[in-house]
Amino acid sequence: MSTRSTIARQNEDGTITAIYCHFDGYPSGVGAILQAHYQDAQKVDALIGLGSLSGLGAEIGEAHPFEARYADDDPRAAWCLAYGRDRGEANTDATTFPDIVAYYAARDDYWADYQYLFADGAWFIRSRNSGKVLLSDALAKEVA
């Protein structure tokens, strides 16, 4: 079973560029990794440049076999697992939406339980049960 999510960035012109992430989309999974490791706009752009992901890692990493499994103490265990880069799939590029309304409306197209958005230097989260909130606030509530 997976918890699907989308990871997106709001561009300067108001458009939204997003990718799909298949596993661990809940706040303490994808949300915690984004909050801890993807605070720099350039790193967010590099992440989205990978296209759709099977799993988000703390590091972008390099191309590696999709089926490879690394020991926890191997640095490659923290790399993203991308459908295009690592499995050679086509049509995994990011999608750009004209605005935030269109991005939020696309949730069902991705079967996403959570939508993450990097805007104005901060991460936001939206779930099926809540509106857009700061990811840091959502993570603090989850811990409490």
C-alpha positions as CSV (number, residue, x, y, z in Angstrom):
1,M,0.0,0.0,0.0
2,S,1.2,3.5,-0.7
3,T,0.3,7.0,0.4
4,R,0.5,9.1,-2.7
5,S,1.4,12.7,-2.8
6,T,2.4,15.5,-5.1
7,I,5.4,17.8,-4.6
8,A,5.2,21.2,-6.2
9,R,6.9,24.6,-6.5
10,Q,5.1,27.9,-7.1
11,N,7.0,29.8,-9.9
12,E,7.5,33.5,-10.0
13,D,4.8,33.9,-12.6
14,G,2.2,32.1,-10.4
15,T,2.3,28.8,-12.2
16,I,2.8,25.6,-10.3
17,T,5.2,22.9,-11.3
18,A,4.5,19.5,-9.7
19,I,5.7,15.9,-9.6
20,Y,4.1,12.7,-8.3
21,C,5.5,10.7,-5.4
22,H,4.2,7.2,-4.9
23,F,5.4,6.2,-1.4
24,D,5.2,7.6,2.1
25,G,3.3,10.8,1.2
26,Y,2.0,11.4,4.8
27,P,3.4,14.4,6.8
28,S,5.9,12.3,8.8
29,G,7.2,10.7,5.6
30,V,7.5,13.0,2.6
31,G,6.6,16.1,4.6
32,A,9.4,15.6,7.2
33,I,11.9,14.9,4.4
34,L,10.9,18.1,2.5
35,Q,11.0,20.2,5.7
36,A,14.4,18.9,6.8
37,H,16.3,18.6,3.5
38,Y,14.6,20.7,0.8
39,Q,14.5,24.3,2.0
40,D,16.7,25.8,-0.7
41,A,14.8,26.8,-3.9
42,Q,17.6,25.4,-6.1
43,K,17.4,22.0,-4.4
44,V,13.6,22.1,-4.8
45,D,14.1,22.8,-8.5
46,A,16.5,19.9,-8.8
47,L,14.1,17.6,-7.1
48,I,11.2,18.6,-9.3
49,G,13.6,18.2,-12.3
50,L,13.8,14.5,-11.5
51,G,10.2,14.0,-12.5
52,S,7.9,11.6,-10.8
53,L,9.3,9.6,-7.9
54,S,8.7,6.2,-6.4
55,G,10.2,7.5,-3.2
56,L,11.6,10.7,-1.9
57,G,15.1,10.6,-0.3
58,A,17.0,13.1,1.8
59,E,19.4,13.5,-1.2
60,I,18.7,13.8,-4.9
61,G,21.5,11.3,-5.5
62,E,22.6,9.9,-8.9
63,A,21.3,7.4,-11.4
64,H,21.2,3.9,-9.9
65,P,19.3,0.7,-10.5
66,F,15.7,1.0,-9.6
67,E,15.6,-2.4,-8.0
68,A,18.7,-1.8,-5.9
69,R,18.3,-1.9,-2.1
70,Y,21.0,-0.4,0.0
71,A,21.9,-1.0,3.7
72,D,20.9,1.9,6.0
73,D,24.5,2.9,6.5
74,D,25.1,3.2,2.7
75,P,24.7,6.8,1.6
76,R,22.8,5.7,-1.5
77,A,20.0,4.5,0.8
78,A,19.1,8.2,1.2
79,W,18.8,8.9,-2.5
80,C,15.6,9.7,-4.4
81,L,14.2,6.9,-6.5
82,A,12.9,8.4,-9.8
83,Y,10.9,6.6,-12.4
84,G,12.6,8.3,-15.3
85,R,16.2,8.6,-14.1
86,D,16.4,5.2,-12.4
87,R,13.9,3.0,-14.2
88,G,14.0,4.6,-17.6
89,E,10.3,5.3,-17.8
90,A,8.9,7.8,-20.3
91,N,6.4,10.6,-19.5
92,T,7.5,11.2,-15.9
93,D,8.4,14.9,-16.3
94,A,6.9,17.5,-14.1
95,T,3.6,19.1,-15.0
96,T,3.0,22.8,-14.9
97,F,-0.4,24.1,-13.9
98,P,-1.6,27.7,-14.7
99,D,-2.3,28.5,-11.0
100,I,-2.8,27.0,-7.6
101,V,-6.5,26.3,-8.2
102,A,-5.7,24.1,-11.1
103,Y,-2.9,22.3,-9.1
104,Y,-5.3,21.6,-6.2
105,A,-8.0,20.4,-8.6
106,A,-5.6,17.9,-10.1
107,R,-5.3,15.9,-6.8
108,D,-7.7,13.2,-8.0
109,D,-5.7,12.9,-11.3
110,Y,-2.8,11.8,-9.2
111,W,-4.8,9.9,-6.5
112,A,-2.9,12.1,-4.1
113,D,-3.7,12.0,-0.4
114,Y,-1.4,15.0,0.2
115,Q,-0.2,17.9,-1.8
116,Y,3.0,19.7,-0.9
117,L,3.8,23.2,-2.2
118,F,7.0,25.2,-1.9
119,A,6.0,28.9,-2.1
120,D,7.6,32.1,-0.7
121,G,10.5,30.0,0.8
122,A,8.3,27.7,2.9
123,W,6.5,24.4,2.5
124,F,2.8,24.1,2.7
125,I,0.6,20.9,2.9
126,R,-2.9,20.2,1.8
127,S,-4.7,17.0,2.5
128,R,-8.1,15.6,1.6
129,N,-9.4,16.7,5.0
130,S,-7.8,20.1,5.3
131,G,-7.0,23.3,3.5
132,K,-3.5,24.7,2.9
133,V,-1.4,25.0,6.0
134,L,2.3,25.5,6.8
135,L,4.0,22.2,6.8
136,S,6.0,23.1,9.9
137,D,2.6,23.6,11.7
138,A,1.2,20.3,10.5
139,L,4.4,18.5,11.6
140,A,4.3,20.2,15.0
141,K,0.6,19.1,15.5
142,E,1.5,15.5,14.4
143,V,4.2,15.3,17.1
144,A,2.0,16.8,19.8
